[in-house]
């Protein structure tokens, strides 16, 4: 993967997070990917487990914003 494509993939992921679109997030990962949140000791596998985490995140916060990478 080129650096340009990698940057686009990361930007697409965070855009999905900020727009509360799991479909957009899922488009950046394989169906059986392993997702970890190192700062919280969380490890999830597959879209179903990962989408549940994002649903909880979005329910607890009015908005999420990532910028200025």
PDB file of N, H, CA, C and O in Angstrom:
ATOM      1  N   UNK A   1       0.851  -1.164   0.000  1.00  0.00           N
ATOM      2  CA  UNK A   1       0.000   0.000   0.000  1.00  0.00           C
ATOM      3  C   UNK A   1       0.905   1.239   0.000  1.00  0.00           C
ATOM      4  O   UNK A   1       1.878   1.316   0.750  1.00  0.00           O
ATOM      5  N   UNK A   2       0.570   2.176  -0.836  1.00  0.00           N
ATOM      6  H   UNK A   2      -0.220   2.114  -1.445  1.00  0.00           H
ATOM      7  CA  UNK A   2       1.361   3.401  -0.885  1.00  0.00           C
ATOM      8  C   UNK A   2       1.063   4.274   0.331  1.00  0.00           C
ATOM      9  O   UNK A   2       0.034   4.121   0.989  1.00  0.00           O
ATOM     10  N   UNK A   3       1.966   5.174   0.607  1.00  0.00           N
ATOM     11  H   UNK A   3       2.802   5.298   0.072  1.00  0.00           H
ATOM     12  CA  UNK A   3       1.761   6.101   1.722  1.00  0.00           C
ATOM     13  C   UNK A   3       0.483   6.916   1.507  1.00  0.00           C
ATOM     14  O   UNK A   3      -0.281   7.141   2.445  1.00  0.00           O
ATOM     15  N   UNK A   4       0.259   7.348   0.281  1.00  0.00           N
ATOM     16  H   UNK A   4       0.880   7.165  -0.481  1.00  0.00           H
ATOM     17  CA  UNK A   4      -0.935   8.137  -0.035  1.00  0.00           C
ATOM     18  C   UNK A   4      -2.218   7.344   0.240  1.00  0.00           C
ATOM     19  O   UNK A   4      -3.176   7.882   0.795  1.00  0.00           O
ATOM     20  N   UNK A   5      -2.232   6.073  -0.147  1.00  0.00           N
ATOM     21  H   UNK A   5      -1.454   5.636  -0.598  1.00  0.00           H
ATOM     22  CA  UNK A   5      -3.414   5.233   0.098  1.00  0.00           C
ATOM     23  C   UNK A   5      -3.598   4.963   1.589  1.00  0.00           C
ATOM     24  O   UNK A   5      -4.729   4.911   2.072  1.00  0.00           O
ATOM     25  N   UNK A   6      -2.508   4.792   2.313  1.00  0.00           N
ATOM     26  H   UNK A   6      -1.589   4.834   1.920  1.00  0.00           H
ATOM     27  CA  UNK A   6      -2.591   4.556   3.749  1.00  0.00           C
ATOM     28  C   UNK A   6      -3.174   5.787   4.457  1.00  0.00           C
ATOM     29  O   UNK A   6      -4.026   5.659   5.337  1.00  0.00           O
ATOM     30  N   UNK A   7      -2.716   6.954   4.073  1.00  0.00           N
ATOM     31  H   UNK A   7      -2.024   7.059   3.358  1.00  0.00           H
ATOM     32  CA  UNK A   7      -3.237   8.193   4.662  1.00  0.00           C
ATOM     33  C   UNK A   7      -4.726   8.335   4.357  1.00  0.00           C
ATOM     34  O   UNK A   7      -5.504   8.714   5.233  1.00  0.00           O
ATOM     35  N   UNK A   8      -5.127   8.035   3.127  1.00  0.00           N
ATOM     36  H   UNK A   8      -4.496   7.727   2.415  1.00  0.00           H
ATOM     37  CA  UNK A   8      -6.539   8.117   2.753  1.00  0.00           C
ATOM     38  C   UNK A   8      -7.381   7.136   3.571  1.00  0.00           C
ATOM     39  O   UNK A   8      -8.493   7.468   3.980  1.00  0.00           O
ATOM     40  N   UNK A   9      -6.863   5.946   3.808  1.00  0.00           N
ATOM     41  H   UNK A   9      -5.959   5.677   3.475  1.00  0.00           H
ATOM     42  CA  UNK A   9      -7.570   4.937   4.599  1.00  0.00           C
ATOM     43  C   UNK A   9      -7.756   5.407   6.038  1.00  0.00           C
ATOM     44  O   UNK A   9      -8.844   5.280   6.598  1.00  0.00           O
ATOM     45  N   UNK A  10      -6.709   5.944   6.629  1.00  0.00           N
ATOM     46  H   UNK A  10      -5.825   6.047   6.174  1.00  0.00           H
ATOM     47  CA  UNK A  10      -6.798   6.456   8.009  1.00  0.00           C
ATOM     48  C   UNK A  10      -7.789   7.618   8.079  1.00  0.00           C
ATOM     49  O   UNK A  10      -8.603   7.687   8.999  1.00  0.00           O
ATOM     50  N   UNK A  11      -7.721   8.520   7.119  1.00  0.00           N
ATOM     51  H   UNK A  11      -7.060   8.464   6.371  1.00  0.00           H
ATOM     52  CA  UNK A  11      -8.660   9.647   7.103  1.00  0.00           C
ATOM     53  C   UNK A  11     -10.096   9.169   6.950  1.00  0.00           C
ATOM     54  O   UNK A  11     -11.002   9.717   7.579  1.00  0.00           O
ATOM     55  N   UNK A  12     -10.313   8.150   6.120  1.00  0.00           N
ATOM     56  H   UNK A  12      -9.577   7.705   5.609  1.00  0.00           H
ATOM     57  CA  UNK A  12     -11.666   7.594   5.948  1.00  0.00           C
ATOM     58  C   UNK A  12     -12.165   6.975   7.250  1.00  0.00           C
ATOM     59  O   UNK A  12     -13.326   7.156   7.616  1.00  0.00           O
ATOM     60  N   UNK A  13     -11.301   6.250   7.947  1.00  0.00           N
ATOM     61  H   UNK A  13     -10.358   6.104   7.649  1.00  0.00           H
ATOM     62  CA  UNK A  13     -11.668   5.655   9.233  1.00  0.00           C
ATOM     63  C   UNK A  13     -12.117   6.738  10.214  1.00  0.00           C
ATOM     64  O   UNK A  13     -13.197   6.634  10.796  1.00  0.00           O
ATOM     65  N   UNK A  14     -11.305   7.767  10.402  1.00  0.00           N
ATOM     66  H   UNK A  14     -10.427   7.852   9.930  1.00  0.00           H
ATOM     67  CA  UNK A  14     -11.649   8.805  11.376  1.00  0.00           C
ATOM     68  C   UNK A  14     -12.850   9.632  10.932  1.00  0.00           C
ATOM     69  O   UNK A  14     -13.600  10.130  11.773  1.00  0.00           O
ATOM     70  N   UNK A  15     -13.042   9.783   9.636  1.00  0.00           N
ATOM     71  H   UNK A  15     -12.433   9.378   8.954  1.00  0.00           H
ATOM     72  CA  UNK A  15     -14.240  10.455   9.148  1.00  0.00           C
ATOM     73  C   UNK A  15     -15.475   9.642   9.550  1.00  0.00           C
ATOM     74  O   UNK A  15     -16.477  10.213   9.982  1.00  0.00           O
ATOM     75  N   UNK A  16     -15.408   8.329   9.412  1.00  0.00           N
ATOM     76  H   UNK A  16     -14.594   7.865   9.062  1.00  0.00           H
ATOM     77  CA  UNK A  16     -16.503   7.463   9.834  1.00  0.00           C
ATOM     78  C   UNK A  16     -16.772   7.569  11.322  1.00  0.00           C
ATOM     79  O   UNK A  16     -17.928   7.601  11.743  1.00  0.00           O
ATOM     80  N   UNK A  17     -15.714   7.623  12.127  1.00  0.00           N
ATOM     81  H   UNK A  17     -14.774   7.597  11.786  1.00  0.00           H
ATOM     82  CA  UNK A  17     -15.878   7.770  13.579  1.00  0.00           C
ATOM     83  C   UNK A  17     -16.588   9.088  13.884  1.00  0.00           C
ATOM     84  O   UNK A  17     -17.566   9.117  14.631  1.00  0.00           O
ATOM     85  N   UNK A  18     -16.087  10.173  13.302  1.00  0.00           N
ATOM     86  H   UNK A  18     -15.292  10.149  12.696  1.00  0.00           H
ATOM     87  CA  UNK A  18     -16.638  11.495  13.594  1.00  0.00           C
ATOM     88  C   UNK A  18     -18.066  11.665  13.081  1.00  0.00           C
ATOM     89  O   UNK A  18     -18.854  12.402  13.675  1.00  0.00           O
ATOM     90  N   UNK A  19     -18.403  10.992  11.988  1.00  0.00           N
ATOM     91  H   UNK A  19     -17.763  10.394  11.506  1.00  0.00           H
ATOM     92  CA  UNK A  19     -19.749  11.090  11.414  1.00  0.00           C
ATOM     93  C   UNK A  19     -20.691  10.014  11.954  1.00  0.00           C
ATOM     94  O   UNK A  19     -21.838   9.902  11.521  1.00  0.00           O
ATOM     95  N   UNK A  20     -20.193   9.235  12.894  1.00  0.00           N
ATOM     96  H   UNK A  20     -19.261   9.326  13.245  1.00  0.00           H
ATOM     97  CA  UNK A  20     -20.970   8.156  13.500  1.00  0.00           C
ATOM     98  C   UNK A  20     -21.520   7.197  12.445  1.00  0.00           C
ATOM     99  O   UNK A  20     -22.696   6.833  12.467  1.00  0.00           O
ATOM    100  N   UNK A  21     -20.650   6.799  11.530  1.00  0.00           N
ATOM    101  H   UNK A  21     -19.695   7.094  11.512  1.00  0.00           H
ATOM    102  CA  UNK A  21     -21.032   5.891  10.457  1.00  0.00           C
ATOM    103  C   UNK A  21     -20.207   4.614  10.544  1.00  0.00           C
ATOM    104  O   UNK A  21     -19.060   4.572  10.098  1.00  0.00           O
ATOM    105  N   UNK A  22     -20.800   3.574  11.121  1.00  0.00           N
ATOM    106  H   UNK A  22     -21.732   3.608  11.483  1.00  0.00           H
ATOM    107  CA  UNK A  22     -20.042   2.335  11.189  1.00  0.00           C
ATOM    108  C   UNK A  22     -19.839   1.737   9.803  1.00  0.00           C
ATOM    109  O   UNK A  22     -18.848   1.042   9.584  1.00  0.00           O
ATOM    110  N   UNK A  23     -20.732   1.980   8.877  1.00  0.00           N
ATOM    111  H   UNK A  23     -21.538   2.545   9.056  1.00  0.00           H
ATOM    112  CA  UNK A  23     -20.526   1.488   7.508  1.00  0.00           C
ATOM    113  C   UNK A  23     -19.226   2.042   6.934  1.00  0.00           C
ATOM    114  O   UNK A  23     -18.475   1.320   6.279  1.00  0.00           O
ATOM    115  N   UNK A  24     -18.964   3.320   7.177  1.00  0.00           N
ATOM    116  H   UNK A  24     -19.575   3.907   7.709  1.00  0.00           H
ATOM    117  CA  UNK A  24     -17.725   3.938   6.685  1.00  0.00           C
ATOM    118  C   UNK A  24     -16.505   3.331   7.389  1.00  0.00           C
ATOM    119  O   UNK A  24     -15.489   3.051   6.753  1.00  0.00           O
ATOM    120  N   UNK A  25     -16.614   3.132   8.693  1.00  0.00           N
ATOM    121  H   UNK A  25     -17.439   3.360   9.211  1.00  0.00           H
ATOM    122  CA  UNK A  25     -15.521   2.511   9.454  1.00  0.00           C
ATOM    123  C   UNK A  25     -15.279   1.087   8.942  1.00  0.00           C
ATOM    124  O   UNK A  25     -14.138   0.696   8.692  1.00  0.00           O
ATOM    125  N   UNK A  26     -16.349   0.324   8.790  1.00  0.00           N
ATOM    126  H   UNK A  26     -17.276   0.641   8.993  1.00  0.00           H
ATOM    127  CA  UNK A  26     -16.236  -1.075   8.358  1.00  0.00           C
ATOM    128  C   UNK A  26     -15.587  -1.184   6.984  1.00  0.00           C
ATOM    129  O   UNK A  26     -14.926  -2.178   6.684  1.00  0.00           O
ATOM    130  N   UNK A  27     -15.772  -0.174   6.156  1.00  0.00           N
ATOM    131  H   UNK A  27     -16.309   0.633   6.399  1.00  0.00           H
ATOM    132  CA  UNK A  27     -15.174  -0.199   4.823  1.00  0.00           C
ATOM    133  C   UNK A  27     -13.652  -0.111   4.881  1.00  0.00           C
ATOM    134  O   UNK A  27     -12.980  -0.363   3.880  1.00  0.00           O
ATOM    135  N   UNK A  28     -13.105   0.241   6.034  1.00  0.00           N
ATOM    136  H   UNK A  28     -13.651   0.445   6.847  1.00  0.00           H
ATOM    137  CA  UNK A  28     -11.654   0.351   6.181  1.00  0.00           C
ATOM    138  C   UNK A  28     -11.031  -0.893   6.812  1.00  0.00           C
ATOM    139  O   UNK A  28      -9.816  -0.941   7.002  1.00  0.00           O
ATOM    140  N   UNK A  29     -11.846  -1.902   7.138  1.00  0.00           N
ATOM    141  H   UNK A  29     -12.833  -1.863   6.983  1.00  0.00           H
ATOM    142  CA  UNK A  29     -11.346  -3.085   7.842  1.00  0.00           C
ATOM    143  C   UNK A  29     -11.893  -4.362   7.201  1.00  0.00           C
ATOM    144  O   UNK A  29     -12.965  -4.368   6.596  1.00  0.00           O
ATOM    145  N   UNK A  30     -11.137  -5.421   7.351  1.00  0.00           N
ATOM    146  H   UNK A  30     -10.266  -5.416   7.842  1.00  0.00           H
ATOM    147  CA  UNK A  30     -11.647  -6.719   6.909  1.00  0.00           C
ATOM    148  C   UNK A  30     -12.732  -7.179   7.882  1.00  0.00           C
ATOM    149  O   UNK A  30     -12.793  -6.711   9.019  1.00  0.00           O
ATOM    150  N   UNK A  31     -13.575  -8.087   7.434  1.00  0.00           N
ATOM    151  H   UNK A  31     -13.525  -8.467   6.510  1.00  0.00           H
ATOM    152  CA  UNK A  31     -14.690  -8.587   8.252  1.00  0.00           C
ATOM    153  C   UNK A  31     -14.209  -9.234   9.555  1.00  0.00           C
ATOM    154  O   UNK A  31     -14.903  -9.175  10.569  1.00  0.00           O
ATOM    155  N   UNK A  32     -13.035  -9.845   9.529  1.00  0.00           N
ATOM    156  H   UNK A  32     -12.470  -9.893   8.705  1.00  0.00           H
ATOM    157  CA  UNK A  32     -12.536 -10.565  10.705  1.00  0.00           C
ATOM    158  C   UNK A  32     -11.362  -9.850  11.382  1.00  0.00           C
ATOM    159  O   UNK A  32     -10.570 -10.476  12.085  1.00  0.00           O
ATOM    160  N   UNK A  33     -11.259  -8.553  11.166  1.00  0.00           N
ATOM    161  H   UNK A  33     -11.903  -8.044  10.595  1.00  0.00           H
ATOM    162  CA  UNK A  33     -10.115  -7.823  11.733  1.00  0.00           C
ATOM    163  C   UNK A  33     -10.131  -7.848  13.266  1.00  0.00           C
ATOM    164  O   UNK A  33     -11.168  -8.070  13.892  1.00  0.00           O
ATOM    165  N   UNK A  34      -8.981  -7.618  13.835  1.00  0.00           N
ATOM    166  H   UNK A  34      -8.138  -7.438  13.326  1.00  0.00           H
ATOM    167  CA  UNK A  34      -8.839  -7.495  15.282  1.00  0.00           C
ATOM    168  C   UNK A  34      -8.577  -6.025  15.573  1.00  0.00           C
ATOM    169  O   UNK A  34      -7.680  -5.415  14.990  1.00  0.00           O
ATOM    170  N   UNK A  35      -9.363  -5.466  16.476  1.00  0.00           N
ATOM    171  H   UNK A  35     -10.091  -5.961  16.950  1.00  0.00           H
ATOM    172  CA  UNK A  35      -9.320  -4.040  16.794  1.00  0.00           C
ATOM    173  C   UNK A  35      -8.947  -3.913  18.264  1.00  0.00           C
ATOM    174  O   UNK A  35      -9.603  -4.499  19.125  1.00  0.00           O
ATOM    175  N   UNK A  36      -7.907  -3.156  18.552  1.00  0.00           N
ATOM    176  H   UNK A  36      -7.375  -2.680  17.853  1.00  0.00           H
ATOM    177  CA  UNK A  36      -7.522  -2.990  19.956  1.00  0.00           C
ATOM    178  C   UNK A  36      -7.454  -1.514  20.314  1.00  0.00           C
ATOM    179  O   UNK A  36      -7.090  -0.666  19.500  1.00  0.00           O
ATOM    180  N   UNK A  37      -7.816  -1.241  21.557  1.00  0.00           N
ATOM    181  H   UNK A  37      -8.112  -1.931  22.218  1.00  0.00           H
ATOM    182  CA  UNK A  37      -7.676   0.093  22.135  1.00  0.00           C
ATOM    183  C   UNK A  37      -6.666  -0.077  23.259  1.00  0.00           C
ATOM    184  O   UNK A  37      -7.020  -0.436  24.382  1.00  0.00           O
ATOM    185  N   UNK A  38      -5.434   0.180  22.949  1.00  0.00           N
ATOM    186  H   UNK A  38      -5.146   0.471  22.036  1.00  0.00           H
ATOM    187  CA  UNK A  38      -4.335  -0.101  23.874  1.00  0.00           C
ATOM    188  C   UNK A  38      -4.486   0.651  25.196  1.00  0.00           C
ATOM    189  O   UNK A  38      -4.153   0.112  26.252  1.00  0.00           O
ATOM    190  N   UNK A  39      -4.977   1.871  25.150  1.00  0.00           N
ATOM    191  H   UNK A  39      -5.247   2.308  24.292  1.00  0.00           H
ATOM    192  CA  UNK A  39      -5.095   2.677  26.376  1.00  0.00           C
ATOM    193  C   UNK A  39      -6.157   2.150  27.333  1.00  0.00           C
ATOM    194  O   UNK A  39      -6.170   2.519  28.507  1.00  0.00           O
ATOM    195  N   UNK A  40      -7.051   1.286  26.840  1.00  0.00           N
ATOM    196  H   UNK A  40      -7.040   0.986  25.886  1.00  0.00           H
ATOM    197  CA  UNK A  40      -8.116   0.746  27.687  1.00  0.00           C
ATOM    198  C   UNK A  40      -8.059  -0.771  27.823  1.00  0.00           C
ATOM    199  O   UNK A  40      -8.927  -1.370  28.458  1.00  0.00           O
ATOM    200  N   UNK A  41      -7.042  -1.395  27.231  1.00  0.00           N
ATOM    201  H   UNK A  41      -6.337  -0.908  26.715  1.00  0.00           H
ATOM    202  CA  UNK A  41      -6.924  -2.848  27.325  1.00  0.00           C
ATOM    203  C   UNK A  41      -8.067  -3.586  26.653  1.00  0.00           C
ATOM    204  O   UNK A  41      -8.464  -4.655  27.116  1.00  0.00           O
ATOM    205  N   UNK A  42      -8.606  -3.038  25.569  1.00  0.00           N
ATOM    206  H   UNK A  42      -8.283  -2.170  25.192  1.00  0.00           H
ATOM    207  CA  UNK A  42      -9.746  -3.621  24.869  1.00  0.00           C
ATOM    208  C   UNK A  42      -9.259  -4.294  23.595  1.00  0.00           C
ATOM    209  O   UNK A  42      -8.460  -3.727  22.850  1.00  0.00           O
ATOM    210  N   UNK A  43      -9.746  -5.509  23.350  1.00  0.00           N
ATOM    211  H   UNK A  43     -10.395  -5.970  23.956  1.00  0.00           H
ATOM    212  CA  UNK A  43      -9.457  -6.196  22.100  1.00  0.00           C
ATOM    213  C   UNK A  43     -10.761  -6.805  21.592  1.00  0.00           C
ATOM    214  O   UNK A  43     -11.412  -7.584  22.288  1.00  0.00           O
ATOM    215  N   UNK A  44     -11.127  -6.437  20.373  1.00  0.00           N
ATOM    216  H   UNK A  44     -10.598  -5.804  19.807  1.00  0.00           H
ATOM    217  CA  UNK A  44     -12.375  -6.892  19.762  1.00  0.00           C
ATOM    218  C   UNK A  44     -12.055  -7.538  18.424  1.00  0.00           C
ATOM    219  O   UNK A  44     -11.080  -7.171  17.768  1.00  0.00           O
ATOM    220  N   UNK A  45     -12.878  -8.503  18.018  1.00  0.00           N
ATOM    221  H   UNK A  45     -13.670  -8.802  18.551  1.00  0.00           H
ATOM    222  CA  UNK A  45     -12.657  -9.149  16.729  1.00  0.00           C
ATOM    223  C   UNK A  45     -13.946  -9.151  15.926  1.00  0.00           C
ATOM    224  O   UNK A  45     -15.002  -9.556  16.411  1.00  0.00           O
ATOM    225  N   UNK A  46     -13.838  -8.694  14.698  1.00  0.00           N
ATOM    226  H   UNK A  46     -12.980  -8.365  14.303  1.00  0.00           H
ATOM    227  CA  UNK A  46     -14.961  -8.714  13.768  1.00  0.00           C
ATOM    228  C   UNK A  46     -15.853  -7.491  13.884  1.00  0.00           C
ATOM    229  O   UNK A  46     -15.877  -6.799  14.901  1.00  0.00           O
ATOM    230  N   UNK A  47     -16.579  -7.253  12.813  1.00  0.00           N
ATOM    231  H   UNK A  47     -16.560  -7.816  11.987  1.00  0.00           H
ATOM    232  CA  UNK A  47     -17.425  -6.066  12.737  1.00  0.00           C
ATOM    233  C   UNK A  47     -18.485  -6.005  13.829  1.00  0.00           C
ATOM    234  O   UNK A  47     -18.774  -4.921  14.335  1.00  0.00           O
ATOM    235  N   UNK A  48     -19.065  -7.125  14.201  1.00  0.00           N
ATOM    236  H   UNK A  48     -18.830  -8.006  13.789  1.00  0.00           H
ATOM    237  CA  UNK A  48     -20.137  -7.112  15.207  1.00  0.00           C
ATOM    238  C   UNK A  48     -19.630  -6.583  16.546  1.00  0.00           C
ATOM    239  O   UNK A  48     -20.262  -5.712  17.143  1.00  0.00           O
ATOM    240  N   UNK A  49     -18.508  -7.093  17.019  1.00  0.00           N
ATOM    241  H   UNK A  49     -17.994  -7.800  16.534  1.00  0.00           H
ATOM    242  CA  UNK A  49     -17.958  -6.623  18.295  1.00  0.00           C
ATOM    243  C   UNK A  49     -17.508  -5.167  18.201  1.00  0.00           C
ATOM    244  O   UNK A  49     -17.716  -4.385  19.129  1.00  0.00           O
ATOM    245  N   UNK A  50     -16.901  -4.815  17.096  1.00  0.00           N
ATOM    246  H   UNK A  50     -16.732  -5.450  16.342  1.00  0.00           H
ATOM    247  CA  UNK A  50     -16.382  -3.462  16.927  1.00  0.00           C
ATOM    248  C   UNK A  50     -17.535  -2.462  16.834  1.00  0.00           C
ATOM    249  O   UNK A  50     -17.455  -1.378  17.412  1.00  0.00           O
ATOM    250  N   UNK A  51     -18.594  -2.807  16.123  1.00  0.00           N
ATOM    251  H   UNK A  51     -18.659  -3.688  15.654  1.00  0.00           H
ATOM    252  CA  UNK A  51     -19.726  -1.887  15.985  1.00  0.00           C
ATOM    253  C   UNK A  51     -20.397  -1.639  17.328  1.00  0.00           C
ATOM    254  O   UNK A  51     -20.882  -0.537  17.583  1.00  0.00           O
ATOM    255  N   UNK A  52     -20.430  -2.646  18.186  1.00  0.00           N
ATOM    256  H   UNK A  52     -20.036  -3.542  17.980  1.00  0.00           H
ATOM    257  CA  UNK A  52     -21.001  -2.470  19.528  1.00  0.00           C
ATOM    258  C   UNK A  52     -20.208  -1.441  20.318  1.00  0.00           C
ATOM    259  O   UNK A  52     -20.793  -0.615  21.019  1.00  0.00           O
ATOM    260  N   UNK A  53     -18.885  -1.480  20.215  1.00  0.00           N
ATOM    261  H   UNK A  53     -18.410  -2.150  19.646  1.00  0.00           H
ATOM    262  CA  UNK A  53     -18.049  -0.508  20.910  1.00  0.00           C
ATOM    263  C   UNK A  53     -18.347   0.905  20.422  1.00  0.00           C
ATOM    264  O   UNK A  53     -18.476   1.830  21.225  1.00  0.00           O
ATOM    265  N   UNK A  54     -18.457   1.071  19.100  1.00  0.00           N
ATOM    266  H   UNK A  54     -18.352   0.320  18.448  1.00  0.00           H
ATOM    267  CA  UNK A  54     -18.734   2.404  18.565  1.00  0.00           C
ATOM    268  C   UNK A  54     -20.132   2.879  18.956  1.00  0.00           C
ATOM    269  O   UNK A  54     -20.316   4.064  19.234  1.00  0.00           O
ATOM    270  N   UNK A  55     -21.105   1.996  18.983  1.00  0.00           N
ATOM    271  H   UNK A  55     -20.955   1.033  18.756  1.00  0.00           H
ATOM    272  CA  UNK A  55     -22.458   2.380  19.409  1.00  0.00           C
ATOM    273  C   UNK A  55     -22.432   2.918  20.841  1.00  0.00           C
ATOM    274  O   UNK A  55     -23.090   3.914  21.142  1.00  0.00           O
ATOM    275  N   UNK A  56     -21.676   2.265  21.719  1.00  0.00           N
ATOM    276  H   UNK A  56     -21.142   1.456  21.474  1.00  0.00           H
ATOM    277  CA  UNK A  56     -21.544   2.753  23.107  1.00  0.00           C
ATOM    278  C   UNK A  56     -20.838   4.104  23.141  1.00  0.00           C
ATOM    279  O   UNK A  56     -21.254   5.007  23.865  1.00  0.00           O
ATOM    280  N   UNK A  57     -19.776   4.241  22.363  1.00  0.00           N
ATOM    281  H   UNK A  57     -19.437   3.507  21.774  1.00  0.00           H
ATOM    282  CA  UNK A  57     -19.038   5.501  22.311  1.00  0.00           C
ATOM    283  C   UNK A  57     -19.955   6.639  21.884  1.00  0.00           C
ATOM    284  O   UNK A  57     -20.003   7.682  22.536  1.00  0.00           O
ATOM    285  N   UNK A  58     -20.676   6.441  20.798  1.00  0.00           N
ATOM    286  H   UNK A  58     -20.637   5.594  20.267  1.00  0.00           H
ATOM    287  CA  UNK A  58     -21.534   7.498  20.267  1.00  0.00           C
ATOM    288  C   UNK A  58     -22.701   7.797  21.193  1.00  0.00           C
ATOM    289  O   UNK A  58     -23.168   8.936  21.236  1.00  0.00           O
ATOM    290  N   UNK A  59     -23.186   6.810  21.934  1.00  0.00           N
ATOM    291  H   UNK A  59     -22.807   5.885  21.899  1.00  0.00           H
ATOM    292  CA  UNK A  59     -24.297   7.039  22.868  1.00  0.00           C
ATOM    293  C   UNK A  59     -23.858   7.886  24.065  1.00  0.00           C
ATOM    294  O   UNK A  59     -24.675   8.582  24.669  1.00  0.00           O
ATOM    295  N   UNK A  60     -22.579   7.827  24.404  1.00  0.00           N
ATOM    296  H   UNK A  60     -21.916   7.261  23.914  1.00  0.00           H
ATOM    297  CA  UNK A  60     -22.075   8.526  25.595  1.00  0.00           C
ATOM    298  C   UNK A  60     -21.502   9.910  25.293  1.00  0.00           C
ATOM    299  O   UNK A  60     -21.206  10.666  26.218  1.00  0.00           O
ATOM    300  N   UNK A  61     -21.342  10.251  24.024  1.00  0.00           N
ATOM    301  H   UNK A  61     -21.582   9.637  23.272  1.00  0.00           H
ATOM    302  CA  UNK A  61     -20.730  11.530  23.656  1.00  0.00           C
ATOM    303  C   UNK A  61     -21.588  12.240  22.617  1.00  0.00           C
ATOM    304  O   UNK A  61     -22.063  11.620  21.665  1.00  0.00           O
ATOM    305  N   UNK A  62     -21.785  13.536  22.803  1.00  0.00           N
ATOM    306  H   UNK A  62     -21.399  14.040  23.576  1.00  0.00           H
ATOM    307  CA  UNK A  62     -22.565  14.318  21.848  1.00  0.00           C
ATOM    308  C   UNK A  62     -21.885  14.354  20.488  1.00  0.00           C
ATOM    309  O   UNK A  62     -22.550  14.350  19.452  1.00  0.00           O
ATOM    310  N   UNK A  63     -20.568  14.389  20.496  1.00  0.00           N
ATOM    311  H   UNK A  63     -20.028  14.392  21.338  1.00  0.00           H
ATOM    312  CA  UNK A  63     -19.800  14.440  19.245  1.00  0.00           C
ATOM    313  C   UNK A  63     -18.398  13.942  19.493  1.00  0.00           C
ATOM    314  O   UNK A  63     -17.882  13.995  20.609  1.00  0.00           O
ATOM    315  N   UNK A  64     -17.799  13.460  18.435  1.00  0.00           N
ATOM    316  H   UNK A  64     -18.218  13.417  17.528  1.00  0.00           H
ATOM    317  CA  UNK A  64     -16.391  13.047  18.463  1.00  0.00           C
ATOM    318  C   UNK A  64     -15.737  13.735  17.275  1.00  0.00           C
ATOM    319  O   UNK A  64     -16.298  13.758  16.179  1.00  0.00           O
ATOM    320  N   UNK A  65     -14.544  14.298  17.490  1.00  0.00           N
ATOM    321  H   UNK A  65     -14.088  14.279  18.379  1.00  0.00           H
ATOM    322  CA  UNK A  65     -13.870  14.995  16.390  1.00  0.00           C
ATOM    323  C   UNK A  65     -12.382  14.693  16.410  1.00  0.00           C
ATOM    324  O   UNK A  65     -11.711  14.828  17.433  1.00  0.00           O
ATOM    325  N   UNK A  66     -11.890  14.284  15.259  1.00  0.00           N
ATOM    326  H   UNK A  66     -12.435  14.174  14.428  1.00  0.00           H
ATOM    327  CA  UNK A  66     -10.455  14.030  15.074  1.00  0.00           C
ATOM    328  C   UNK A  66      -9.976  14.991  13.997  1.00  0.00           C
ATOM    329  O   UNK A  66     -10.589  15.095  12.935  1.00  0.00           O
ATOM    330  N   UNK A  67      -8.883  15.692  14.269  1.00  0.00           N
ATOM    331  H   UNK A  67      -8.385  15.608  15.132  1.00  0.00           H
ATOM    332  CA  UNK A  67      -8.352  16.638  13.274  1.00  0.00           C
ATOM    333  C   UNK A  67      -6.905  16.937  13.563  1.00  0.00           C
ATOM    334  O   UNK A  67      -6.362  16.528  14.589  1.00  0.00           O
ATOM    335  N   UNK A  68      -6.293  17.644  12.661  1.00  0.00           N
ATOM    336  H   UNK A  68      -6.734  17.976  11.827  1.00  0.00           H
ATOM    337  CA  UNK A  68      -4.923  18.119  12.819  1.00  0.00           C
ATOM    338  C   UNK A  68      -3.912  16.998  13.026  1.00  0.00           C
ATOM    339  O   UNK A  68      -3.074  17.076  13.924  1.00  0.00           O
ATOM    340  N   UNK A  69      -3.984  15.966  12.210  1.00  0.00           N
ATOM    341  H   UNK A  69      -4.665  15.902  11.480  1.00  0.00           H
ATOM    342  CA  UNK A  69      -3.025  14.881  12.310  1.00  0.00           C
ATOM    343  C   UNK A  69      -1.679  15.331  11.819  1.00  0.00           C
ATOM    344  O   UNK A  69      -0.727  14.550  11.824  1.00  0.00           O
TER     345      UNK A  69
END
